[in-house]
Amino acid sequence: MIQIKGKTRGTIQVSAQADKATLEKLARESEVAQRHLEGKEIKKVIVVPGKLVNFVV
């Protein structure tokens, strides 16, 4: 699940063994994140493996 400002914006399918860095990279590259993060500064990224990636802007 990809969250931006605490709201669910989309989902991506990844391996259950993916580490935090890989999850963050794939989430940033997703179309959903690109659309919602364009022109905004990311202050914090919260990654919970197997559950979510949350971008705080």
N, CA, C and O atoms as a Tripos MOL2 file, in Angstrom:
@<TRIPOS>MOLECULE
protein
  228   227    57     0     0
PROTEIN
NO_CHARGES

@<TRIPOS>ATOM
      1 N           0.8530   -1.1660    0.0000 N.3       1 MET1
      2 CA          0.0000    0.0000    0.0000 C.3       1 MET1
      3 C           0.9020    1.2330    0.0000 C.2       1 MET1
      4 O           1.9160    1.2690    0.6970 O.2       1 MET1
      5 N           0.5320    2.2240   -0.7720 N.am      2 ILE2
      6 CA          1.2580    3.4870   -0.7990 C.3       2 ILE2
      7 C           0.3690    4.5500   -0.1800 C.2       2 ILE2
      8 O          -0.7620    4.7670   -0.6150 O.2       2 ILE2
      9 N           0.9020    5.2100    0.8480 N.am      3 GLN3
     10 CA          0.1770    6.3050    1.4840 C.3       3 GLN3
     11 C           0.9470    7.5940    1.2710 C.2       3 GLN3
     12 O           2.1780    7.6150    1.2930 O.2       3 GLN3
     13 N           0.2010    8.6670    1.0640 N.am      4 ILE4
     14 CA          0.8010    9.9930    0.9700 C.3       4 ILE4
     15 C          -0.0090   10.9070    1.8610 C.2       4 ILE4
     16 O          -1.2230   11.0300    1.6940 O.2       4 ILE4
     17 N           0.6510   11.5440    2.8000 N.am      5 LYS5
     18 CA          0.0070   12.3690    3.8240 C.3       5 LYS5
     19 C          -1.0510   11.5690    4.5880 C.2       5 LYS5
     20 O          -2.1060   12.0990    4.9370 O.2       5 LYS5
     21 N          -0.7580   10.2850    4.8440 N.am      6 GLY6
     22 CA         -1.6430    9.4520    5.6480 C.3       6 GLY6
     23 C          -2.8570    8.8980    4.9370 C.2       6 GLY6
     24 O          -3.6670    8.2090    5.5570 O.2       6 GLY6
     25 N          -3.0060    9.1780    3.6530 N.am      7 LYS7
     26 CA         -4.1530    8.6790    2.9000 C.3       7 LYS7
     27 C          -3.6760    7.6500    1.8800 C.2       7 LYS7
     28 O          -2.6750    7.8620    1.1970 O.2       7 LYS7
     29 N          -4.3880    6.5520    1.7840 N.am      8 THR8
     30 CA         -4.0320    5.5130    0.8310 C.3       8 THR8
     31 C          -4.2480    6.0190   -0.5860 C.2       8 THR8
     32 O          -5.3360    6.4710   -0.9430 O.2       8 THR8
     33 N          -3.1960    5.9350   -1.3820 N.am      9 ARG9
     34 CA         -3.2640    6.4280   -2.7690 C.3       9 ARG9
     35 C          -3.1740    5.3050   -3.7880 C.2       9 ARG9
     36 O          -3.5940    5.4830   -4.9320 O.2       9 ARG9
     37 N          -2.6370    4.1520   -3.4040 N.am     10 GLY10
     38 CA         -2.5350    3.0500   -4.3430 C.3      10 GLY10
     39 C          -1.8030    1.8750   -3.7430 C.2      10 GLY10
     40 O          -1.4120    1.9000   -2.5760 O.2      10 GLY10
     41 N          -1.6200    0.8430   -4.5460 N.am     11 THR11
     42 CA         -0.9160   -0.3580   -4.1050 C.3      11 THR11
     43 C           0.0630   -0.8030   -5.1710 C.2      11 THR11
     44 O          -0.0910   -0.4850   -6.3500 O.2      11 THR11
     45 N           1.0740   -1.5460   -4.7420 N.am     12 ILE12
     46 CA          2.0200   -2.1710   -5.6610 C.3      12 ILE12
     47 C           2.2460   -3.6050   -5.1810 C.2      12 ILE12
     48 O           2.1120   -3.8940   -3.9920 O.2      12 ILE12
     49 N           2.5830   -4.4880   -6.0950 N.am     13 GLN13
     50 CA          2.8700   -5.8810   -5.7830 C.3      13 GLN13
     51 C           4.3820   -6.0610   -5.7680 C.2      13 GLN13
     52 O           5.0570   -5.7940   -6.7630 O.2      13 GLN13
     53 N           4.9150   -6.5190   -4.6220 N.am     14 VAL14
     54 CA          6.3560   -6.7700   -4.5030 C.3      14 VAL14
     55 C           6.5620   -8.0830   -3.7690 C.2      14 VAL14
     56 O           5.6330   -8.6280   -3.1720 O.2      14 VAL14
     57 N           7.7820   -8.5840   -3.8190 N.am     15 SER15
     58 CA          8.1370   -9.8170   -3.1300 C.3      15 SER15
     59 C           8.0120   -9.6330   -1.6180 C.2      15 SER15
     60 O           8.2940   -8.5510   -1.1030 O.2      15 SER15
     61 N           7.6010  -10.6590   -0.9150 N.am     16 ALA16
     62 CA          7.4620  -10.5980    0.5380 C.3      16 ALA16
     63 C           8.8210  -10.4420    1.2200 C.2      16 ALA16
     64 O           8.8900   -9.9860    2.3610 O.2      16 ALA16
     65 N           9.8890  -10.8120    0.5400 N.am     17 GLN17
     66 CA         11.2220  -10.7020    1.1140 C.3      17 GLN17
     67 C          11.9270   -9.3870    0.7860 C.2      17 GLN17
     68 O          13.0980   -9.2190    1.1280 O.2      17 GLN17
     69 N          11.2450   -8.4600    0.1350 N.am     18 ALA18
     70 CA         11.8570   -7.1790   -0.2500 C.3      18 ALA18
     71 C          12.2310   -6.3830    1.0010 C.2      18 ALA18
     72 O          11.4710   -6.3240    1.9680 O.2      18 ALA18
     73 N          13.4250   -5.7700    0.9600 N.am     19 ASP19
     74 CA         13.8670   -4.9700    2.1080 C.3      19 ASP19
     75 C          13.3140   -3.5440    2.0230 C.2      19 ASP19
     76 O          12.6840   -3.1710    1.0340 O.2      19 ASP19
     77 N          13.5560   -2.7570    3.0670 N.am     20 LYS20
     78 CA         12.9900   -1.4100    3.1570 C.3      20 LYS20
     79 C          13.4430   -0.5130    2.0140 C.2      20 LYS20
     80 O          12.6420    0.2370    1.4560 O.2      20 LYS20
     81 N          14.7240   -0.5850    1.6630 N.am     21 ALA21
     82 CA         15.2480    0.2660    0.5900 C.3      21 ALA21
     83 C          14.5800   -0.0560   -0.7450 C.2      21 ALA21
     84 O          14.2450    0.8500   -1.5100 O.2      21 ALA21
     85 N          14.3890   -1.3320   -1.0220 N.am     22 THR22
     86 CA         13.7430   -1.7460   -2.2660 C.3      22 THR22
     87 C          12.2920   -1.2950   -2.3000 C.2      22 THR22
     88 O          11.8120   -0.8030   -3.3210 O.2      22 THR22
     89 N          11.5940   -1.4620   -1.1830 N.am     23 LEU23
     90 CA         10.1940   -1.0340   -1.1220 C.3      23 LEU23
     91 C          10.0630    0.4660   -1.3670 C.2      23 LEU23
     92 O           9.1920    0.9040   -2.1180 O.2      23 LEU23
     93 N          10.9310    1.2530   -0.7310 N.am     24 GLU24
     94 CA         10.8690    2.7100   -0.9140 C.3      24 GLU24
     95 C          11.1500    3.0770   -2.3720 C.2      24 GLU24
     96 O          10.4610    3.9220   -2.9430 O.2      24 GLU24
     97 N          12.1570    2.4470   -2.9740 N.am     25 LYS25
     98 CA         12.5170    2.7370   -4.3670 C.3      25 LYS25
     99 C          11.3540    2.4320   -5.3110 C.2      25 LYS25
    100 O          11.0140    3.2450   -6.1710 O.2      25 LYS25
    101 N          10.7470    1.2570   -5.1450 N.am     26 LEU26
    102 CA          9.6320    0.8750   -6.0120 C.3      26 LEU26
    103 C           8.4200    1.7840   -5.8110 C.2      26 LEU26
    104 O           7.7240    2.1160   -6.7700 O.2      26 LEU26
    105 N           8.1710    2.1810   -4.5730 N.am     27 ALA27
    106 CA          7.0430    3.0760   -4.2930 C.3      27 ALA27
    107 C           7.2730    4.4490   -4.9250 C.2      27 ALA27
    108 O           6.3550    5.0230   -5.5100 O.2      27 ALA27
    109 N           8.4940    4.9780   -4.8100 N.am     28 ARG28
    110 CA          8.8030    6.2890   -5.4120 C.3      28 ARG28
    111 C           8.6510    6.2580   -6.9230 C.2      28 ARG28
    112 O           8.2210    7.2410   -7.5270 O.2      28 ARG28
    113 N           9.0020    5.1290   -7.5390 N.am     29 GLU29
    114 CA          8.9420    5.0070   -8.9980 C.3      29 GLU29
    115 C           7.5360    4.7330   -9.5200 C.2      29 GLU29
    116 O           7.2990    4.8260  -10.7250 O.2      29 GLU29
    117 N           6.6110    4.4010   -8.6460 N.am     30 SER30
    118 CA          5.2560    4.0770   -9.0970 C.3      30 SER30
    119 C           4.5610    5.3100   -9.6570 C.2      30 SER30
    120 O           4.8590    6.4420   -9.2760 O.2      30 SER30
    121 N           3.6360    5.0640  -10.5610 N.am     31 GLU31
    122 CA          2.8920    6.1530  -11.2000 C.3      31 GLU31
    123 C           2.0860    6.9530  -10.1750 C.2      31 GLU31
    124 O           1.9920    8.1770  -10.2710 O.2      31 GLU31
    125 N           1.5130    6.2630   -9.2040 N.am     32 VAL32
    126 CA          0.6980    6.9130   -8.1700 C.3      32 VAL32
    127 C           1.5390    7.9150   -7.3830 C.2      32 VAL32
    128 O           1.1280    9.0590   -7.1920 O.2      32 VAL32
    129 N           2.7130    7.4870   -6.9300 N.am     33 ALA33
    130 CA          3.5790    8.3680   -6.1490 C.3      33 ALA33
    131 C           4.0770    9.5330   -7.0020 C.2      33 ALA33
    132 O           4.1140   10.6720   -6.5350 O.2      33 ALA33
    133 N           4.4550    9.2590   -8.2350 N.am     34 GLN34
    134 CA          4.9310   10.3200   -9.1270 C.3      34 GLN34
    135 C           3.8890   11.4220   -9.2540 C.2      34 GLN34
    136 O           4.2180   12.6060   -9.1980 O.2      34 GLN34
    137 N           2.6460   11.0320   -9.4250 N.am     35 ARG35
    138 CA          1.5610   11.9950   -9.6200 C.3      35 ARG35
    139 C           1.3220   12.8340   -8.3590 C.2      35 ARG35
    140 O           1.1350   14.0480   -8.4510 O.2      35 ARG35
    141 N           1.3270   12.2000   -7.1920 N.am     36 HIS36
    142 CA          0.9990   12.9080   -5.9580 C.3      36 HIS36
    143 C           2.1780   13.6440   -5.3260 C.2      36 HIS36
    144 O           1.9750   14.5720   -4.5430 O.2      36 HIS36
    145 N           3.4070   13.2440   -5.6540 N.am     37 LEU37
    146 CA          4.5800   13.8550   -5.0310 C.3      37 LEU37
    147 C           5.2520   14.9000   -5.9140 C.2      37 LEU37
    148 O           6.2060   15.5500   -5.4850 O.2      37 LEU37
    149 N           4.7740   15.0660   -7.1220 N.am     38 GLU38
    150 CA          5.4010   15.9920   -8.0650 C.3      38 GLU38
    151 C           5.4480   17.4090   -7.4910 C.2      38 GLU38
    152 O           4.4230   17.9800   -7.1190 O.2      38 GLU38
    153 N           6.6660   17.9630   -7.4300 N.am     39 GLY39
    154 CA          6.8460   19.3310   -6.9610 C.3      39 GLY39
    155 C           6.7820   19.4960   -5.4520 C.2      39 GLY39
    156 O           6.7710   20.6250   -4.9610 O.2      39 GLY39
    157 N           6.7390   18.3930   -4.7010 N.am     40 LYS40
    158 CA          6.6480   18.4700   -3.2450 C.3      40 LYS40
    159 C           7.9170   17.9110   -2.6130 C.2      40 LYS40
    160 O           8.5660   17.0270   -3.1720 O.2      40 LYS40
    161 N           8.2570   18.4330   -1.4550 N.am     41 GLU41
    162 CA          9.4250   17.9730   -0.7260 C.3      41 GLU41
    163 C           9.0060   16.8730    0.2500 C.2      41 GLU41
    164 O           8.0940   17.0590    1.0550 O.2      41 GLU41
    165 N           9.6740   15.7420    0.1680 N.am     42 ILE42
    166 CA          9.3850   14.6370    1.0760 C.3      42 ILE42
    167 C          10.1680   14.8620    2.3610 C.2      42 ILE42
    168 O          11.3960   14.9500    2.3370 O.2      42 ILE42
    169 N           9.4600   14.9560    3.4820 N.am     43 LYS43
    170 CA         10.0980   15.2050    4.7680 C.3      43 LYS43
    171 C          10.4800   13.9120    5.4680 C.2      43 LYS43
    172 O          11.4900   13.8630    6.1700 O.2      43 LYS43
    173 N           9.6850   12.8620    5.2860 N.am     44 LYS44
    174 CA          9.9380   11.6040    5.9720 C.3      44 LYS44
    175 C           9.2910   10.4700    5.1810 C.2      44 LYS44
    176 O           8.2470   10.6480    4.5530 O.2      44 LYS44
    177 N           9.9290    9.3050    5.2240 N.am     45 VAL45
    178 CA          9.3800    8.1130    4.5890 C.3      45 VAL45
    179 C           9.3040    7.0190    5.6520 C.2      45 VAL45
    180 O          10.3010    6.6940    6.2970 O.2      45 VAL45
    181 N           8.1220    6.4620    5.8240 N.am     46 ILE46
    182 CA          7.9090    5.3860    6.7850 C.3      46 ILE46
    183 C           7.6380    4.1110    5.9960 C.2      46 ILE46
    184 O           6.6980    4.0420    5.2050 O.2      46 ILE46
    185 N           8.4800    3.0980    6.2250 N.am     47 VAL47
    186 CA          8.3400    1.8330    5.5110 C.3      47 VAL47
    187 C           8.0810    0.7240    6.5230 C.2      47 VAL47
    188 O           8.8790    0.5180    7.4380 O.2      47 VAL47
    189 N           6.9900    0.0230    6.3670 N.am     48 VAL48
    190 CA          6.6610   -1.1570    7.1770 C.3      48 VAL48
    191 C           6.6600   -2.3310    6.2040 C.2      48 VAL48
    192 O           5.7010   -2.5100    5.4530 O.2      48 VAL48
    193 N           7.7290   -3.1360    6.2090 N.am     49 PRO49
    194 CA          7.8240   -4.2400    5.2510 C.3      49 PRO49
    195 C           6.5890   -5.1410    5.2780 C.2      49 PRO49
    196 O           6.1100   -5.5360    6.3410 O.2      49 PRO49
    197 N           6.0900   -5.4510    4.0930 N.am     50 GLY50
    198 CA          4.9310   -6.3140    3.9630 C.3      50 GLY50
    199 C           3.6060   -5.5980    4.1420 C.2      50 GLY50
    200 O           2.5530   -6.2120    3.9710 O.2      50 GLY50
    201 N           3.6300   -4.3060    4.4850 N.am     51 LYS51
    202 CA          2.3780   -3.5990    4.7290 C.3      51 LYS51
    203 C           2.2540   -2.2930    3.9550 C.2      51 LYS51
    204 O           1.3640   -2.1580    3.1160 O.2      51 LYS51
    205 N           3.1450   -1.3170    4.2260 N.am     52 LEU52
    206 CA          2.9400   -0.0150    3.5960 C.3      52 LEU52
    207 C           4.2190    0.7900    3.4520 C.2      52 LEU52
    208 O           5.2340    0.5180    4.0920 O.2      52 LEU52
    209 N           4.1320    1.7950    2.5850 N.am     53 VAL53
    210 CA          5.1370    2.8460    2.4520 C.3      53 VAL53
    211 C           4.3720    4.1620    2.5480 C.2      53 VAL53
    212 O           3.4610    4.4180    1.7600 O.2      53 VAL53
    213 N           4.7510    5.0000    3.5260 N.am     54 ASN54
    214 CA          4.0470    6.2680    3.7530 C.3      54 ASN54
    215 C           5.0170    7.4240    3.5130 C.2      54 ASN54
    216 O           6.0910    7.4740    4.1130 O.2      54 ASN54
    217 N           4.6420    8.3390    2.6450 N.am     55 PHE55
    218 CA          5.4400    9.5290    2.3700 C.3      55 PHE55
    219 C           4.8170   10.7130    3.1130 C.2      55 PHE55
    220 O           3.6350   11.0100    2.9410 O.2      55 PHE55
    221 N           5.6180   11.3800    3.9330 N.am     56 VAL56
    222 CA          5.1600   12.5700    4.6490 C.3      56 VAL56
    223 C           5.7160   13.7740    3.9040 C.2      56 VAL56
    224 O           6.9310   13.9270    3.7780 O.2      56 VAL56
    225 N           4.8210   14.6330    3.4080 N.am     57 VAL57
    226 CA          5.2440   15.8250    2.6660 C.3      57 VAL57
    227 C           4.8380   17.0810    3.3870 C.2      57 VAL57
    228 O           5.1100   18.1830    2.9110 O.2      57 VAL57
@<TRIPOS>BOND
     1     1     2 1
     2     2     3 1
     3     3     4 2
     4     3     5 am
     5     5     6 1
     6     6     7 1
     7     7     8 2
     8     7     9 am
     9     9    10 1
    10    10    11 1
    11    11    12 2
    12    11    13 am
    13    13    14 1
    14    14    15 1
    15    15    16 2
    16    15    17 am
    17    17    18 1
    18    18    19 1
    19    19    20 2
    20    19    21 am
    21    21    22 1
    22    22    23 1
    23    23    24 2
    24    23    25 am
    25    25    26 1
    26    26    27 1
    27    27    28 2
    28    27    29 am
    29    29    30 1
    30    30    31 1
    31    31    32 2
    32    31    33 am
    33    33    34 1
    34    34    35 1
    35    35    36 2
    36    35    37 am
    37    37    38 1
    38    38    39 1
    39    39    40 2
    40    39    41 am
    41    41    42 1
    42    42    43 1
    43    43    44 2
    44    43    45 am
    45    45    46 1
    46    46    47 1
    47    47    48 2
    48    47    49 am
    49    49    50 1
    50    50    51 1
    51    51    52 2
    52    51    53 am
    53    53    54 1
    54    54    55 1
    55    55    56 2
    56    55    57 am
    57    57    58 1
    58    58    59 1
    59    59    60 2
    60    59    61 am
    61    61    62 1
    62    62    63 1
    63    63    64 2
    64    63    65 am
    65    65    66 1
    66    66    67 1
    67    67    68 2
    68    67    69 am
    69    69    70 1
    70    70    71 1
    71    71    72 2
    72    71    73 am
    73    73    74 1
    74    74    75 1
    75    75    76 2
    76    75    77 am
    77    77    78 1
    78    78    79 1
    79    79    80 2
    80    79    81 am
    81    81    82 1
    82    82    83 1
    83    83    84 2
    84    83    85 am
    85    85    86 1
    86    86    87 1
    87    87    88 2
    88    87    89 am
    89    89    90 1
    90    90    91 1
    91    91    92 2
    92    91    93 am
    93    93    94 1
    94    94    95 1
    95    95    96 2
    96    95    97 am
    97    97    98 1
    98    98    99 1
    99    99   100 2
   100    99   101 am
   101   101   102 1
   102   102   103 1
   103   103   104 2
   104   103   105 am
   105   105   106 1
   106   106   107 1
   107   107   108 2
   108   107   109 am
   109   109   110 1
   110   110   111 1
   111   111   112 2
   112   111   113 am
   113   113   114 1
   114   114   115 1
   115   115   116 2
   116   115   117 am
   117   117   118 1
   118   118   119 1
   119   119   120 2
   120   119   121 am
   121   121   122 1
   122   122   123 1
   123   123   124 2
   124   123   125 am
   125   125   126 1
   126   126   127 1
   127   127   128 2
   128   127   129 am
   129   129   130 1
   130   130   131 1
   131   131   132 2
   132   131   133 am
   133   133   134 1
   134   134   135 1
   135   135   136 2
   136   135   137 am
   137   137   138 1
   138   138   139 1
   139   139   140 2
   140   139   141 am
   141   141   142 1
   142   142   143 1
   143   143   144 2
   144   143   145 am
   145   145   146 1
   146   146   147 1
   147   147   148 2
   148   147   149 am
   149   149   150 1
   150   150   151 1
   151   151   152 2
   152   151   153 am
   153   153   154 1
   154   154   155 1
   155   155   156 2
   156   155   157 am
   157   157   158 1
   158   158   159 1
   159   159   160 2
   160   159   161 am
   161   161   162 1
   162   162   163 1
   163   163   164 2
   164   163   165 am
   165   165   166 1
   166   166   167 1
   167   167   168 2
   168   167   169 am
   169   169   170 1
   170   170   171 1
   171   171   172 2
   172   171   173 am
   173   173   174 1
   174   174   175 1
   175   175   176 2
   176   175   177 am
   177   177   178 1
   178   178   179 1
   179   179   180 2
   180   179   181 am
   181   181   182 1
   182   182   183 1
   183   183   184 2
   184   183   185 am
   185   185   186 1
   186   186   187 1
   187   187   188 2
   188   187   189 am
   189   189   190 1
   190   190   191 1
   191   191   192 2
   192   191   193 am
   193   193   194 1
   194   194   195 1
   195   195   196 2
   196   195   197 am
   197   197   198 1
   198   198   199 1
   199   199   200 2
   200   199   201 am
   201   201   202 1
   202   202   203 1
   203   203   204 2
   204   203   205 am
   205   205   206 1
   206   206   207 1
   207   207   208 2
   208   207   209 am
   209   209   210 1
   210   210   211 1
   211   211   212 2
   212   211   213 am
   213   213   214 1
   214   214   215 1
   215   215   216 2
   216   215   217 am
   217   217   218 1
   218   218   219 1
   219   219   220 2
   220   219   221 am
   221   221   222 1
   222   222   223 1
   223   223   224 2
   224   223   225 am
   225   225   226 1
   226   226   227 1
   227   227   228 2
@<TRIPOS>SUBSTRUCTURE
     1 MET1         2 RESIDUE 1 A MET
     2 ILE2         6 RESIDUE 1 A ILE
     3 GLN3        10 RESIDUE 1 A GLN
     4 ILE4        14 RESIDUE 1 A ILE
     5 LYS5        18 RESIDUE 1 A LYS
     6 GLY6        22 RESIDUE 1 A GLY
     7 LYS7        26 RESIDUE 1 A LYS
     8 THR8        30 RESIDUE 1 A THR
     9 ARG9        34 RESIDUE 1 A ARG
    10 GLY10       38 RESIDUE 1 A GLY
    11 THR11       42 RESIDUE 1 A THR
    12 ILE12       46 RESIDUE 1 A ILE
    13 GLN13       50 RESIDUE 1 A GLN
    14 VAL14       54 RESIDUE 1 A VAL
    15 SER15       58 RESIDUE 1 A SER
    16 ALA16       62 RESIDUE 1 A ALA
    17 GLN17       66 RESIDUE 1 A GLN
    18 ALA18       70 RESIDUE 1 A ALA
    19 ASP19       74 RESIDUE 1 A ASP
    20 LYS20       78 RESIDUE 1 A LYS
    21 ALA21       82 RESIDUE 1 A ALA
    22 THR22       86 RESIDUE 1 A THR
    23 LEU23       90 RESIDUE 1 A LEU
    24 GLU24       94 RESIDUE 1 A GLU
    25 LYS25       98 RESIDUE 1 A LYS
    26 LEU26      102 RESIDUE 1 A LEU
    27 ALA27      106 RESIDUE 1 A ALA
    28 ARG28      110 RESIDUE 1 A ARG
    29 GLU29      114 RESIDUE 1 A GLU
    30 SER30      118 RESIDUE 1 A SER
    31 GLU31      122 RESIDUE 1 A GLU
    32 VAL32      126 RESIDUE 1 A VAL
    33 ALA33      130 RESIDUE 1 A ALA
    34 GLN34      134 RESIDUE 1 A GLN
    35 ARG35      138 RESIDUE 1 A ARG
    36 HIS36      142 RESIDUE 1 A HIS
    37 LEU37      146 RESIDUE 1 A LEU
    38 GLU38      150 RESIDUE 1 A GLU
    39 GLY39      154 RESIDUE 1 A GLY
    40 LYS40      158 RESIDUE 1 A LYS
    41 GLU41      162 RESIDUE 1 A GLU
    42 ILE42      166 RESIDUE 1 A ILE
    43 LYS43      170 RESIDUE 1 A LYS
    44 LYS44      174 RESIDUE 1 A LYS
    45 VAL45      178 RESIDUE 1 A VAL
    46 ILE46      182 RESIDUE 1 A ILE
    47 VAL47      186 RESIDUE 1 A VAL
    48 VAL48      190 RESIDUE 1 A VAL
    49 PRO49      194 RESIDUE 1 A PRO
    50 GLY50      198 RESIDUE 1 A GLY
    51 LYS51      202 RESIDUE 1 A LYS
    52 LEU52      206 RESIDUE 1 A LEU
    53 VAL53      210 RESIDUE 1 A VAL
    54 ASN54      214 RESIDUE 1 A ASN
    55 PHE55      218 RESIDUE 1 A PHE
    56 VAL56      222 RESIDUE 1 A VAL
    57 VAL57      226 RESIDUE 1 A VAL
